[in-house]
Amino acid sequence: MPSSDDSAEALSAWLRTHAHRLRTLNPDEEDDADLEPLLDIVGDARVVAIGESMHRVHEFFALRHRLFRFLHRRAGFTALVAESGLPEGRHVDGWIRTGSDGLRNALRDGVSYRFGACQEMLDQLTWMRERTATGRSAPRWYGMDLPDSSASALPGIMAALEVLDEADPLYAAHVRAAVLPRFAYLPDDRAGLAQAAPSIQAYLTLPDPDRAAITVGIADLAARIRARRREEIAGLGGDADAEARVDFAIRAAEAARAADAFLQAMTAGPTRTWPAANIRDEWMADTVEWILQREPRILVAAANGHVQRTPFSAPPFVLEEMTTLGGHLADRLGDDLVVIGTAFGGGEQWLHRPDPADPPGHSRPFIAPLAPLEESSLDAVLARSGIGDAVVDLRTLPPGPASALDATTGWHNGDVIQPGHARDAFDAVAFVRTVSPWRTWIDDRGLERR
């Protein structure tokens, strides 16, 4: 029987021989011959999900941009689906299709979690707009997440009202008079990087009757807009565009209902004696299926902790295992899903934290080095192999290297280890040797390195 050292060396040797080396991560590079092996990894799957080990990383943005360009041109992938609010996504997709209202507005109003505040996202959307404007193709952009950075249901209601104001004006007036005022609890200043925290805290401090009234109003909206679908389509002219607008409004109302359920679940946190439910990831999985009714093949981009097939946990912060977006999609789509995780060898990360002088919801960015890799992690094994930037098809591992990989303890989500077996979680892994902070246009003057 080979020793563990022998198995580890066999894995490194196999990786050096079989990893698909990436010549560049630059999405503007026209020579994409190094991406051709991805066609075998993707096969006929309708959904490719690509993760990222942490957010706000230049290389992960670049990788997914380059991968989407390749799959769009070579494999008929028509849409990029992002970890961002579904209702707000209409601003982004509208700019891609028409160029109206300005790109910076789309990035600010249409991309959740402040993920639009970087050059990498601007470049991605600009390429998508250029493809559409020149008639070469028409790539689409969707958010799949809960609205308002998972901090409130309000954007879902507002997106539904854009249709109801025309198609059902009397009921729209009721919603504006009876439901919208109940969101006056949201802080006036919501421009900070961490604005979701005070927004959620404000919700949690509402009296029970106020939260219940919000829930009832949203439930009535979601049920009514679905029940009157035919009337609403007719009210907008009855054509295909009217049908698409109404269906999006229905989905936006359902996003509001899911966000409300997500927030309501938090109120039971201090006294809950039952297991947690991952409402957010189940909603995202439902949304991906909704998008698949409209698009033939899609690239889904989110954190590793969302796209992995296996349950998510992150001790000591998240102790209970929870079903992920990838887990739901694996059950529903079978071979129509391919999951590509990411790993890294080291580098720096862009972080932010509040200063005592900052108002609620505001924080200050800084750059910090990543901690040394856990020696038994997937990331460390890939780094020690010396493969550089590469994609590894985990499904092709022979028994010896496979056993060595299965002996790893998990993979890095930033400085935290996600425990698990990589071959259960991912079909392939994209390894980036060194990561660096995204290129943000937020005021970074005096940005510290810590």
Secondary structure by P-SEA (a helix, b strand, c coil): cccaaaaaaaaaaaaaccccccccccccccccccccccccccccccbbbbbbcccccaaaaaaaaaaaaaaaacccccbbbcccccccaaaaaaaaacccccaaaaaaccccccccccaaaaaaaaaaaaaaaaccbbbbbbbcccccccccaaaaaaaaaaaaacccaaaaaaaacccccccccccccccccaaaaaaaaaaaaccaaaaaaaaaaaaaaaaaaaaaaaaaaaaacccaaaaaaaaaaaaaaaaaaaaaaaaaaaaacccccbbbbaaaaaaaaaaaaaaaacccbbbbbcccccccccbbbccccccbbbbcaaaaaaacccccbbbbbbbbcbbbbbbbbbcccccccbbbbbcccccccccccaaaaaaaacccccccccccccaaaaaaaaaccccccccccccccccccccbbbbbcbbbbccccccccccccc
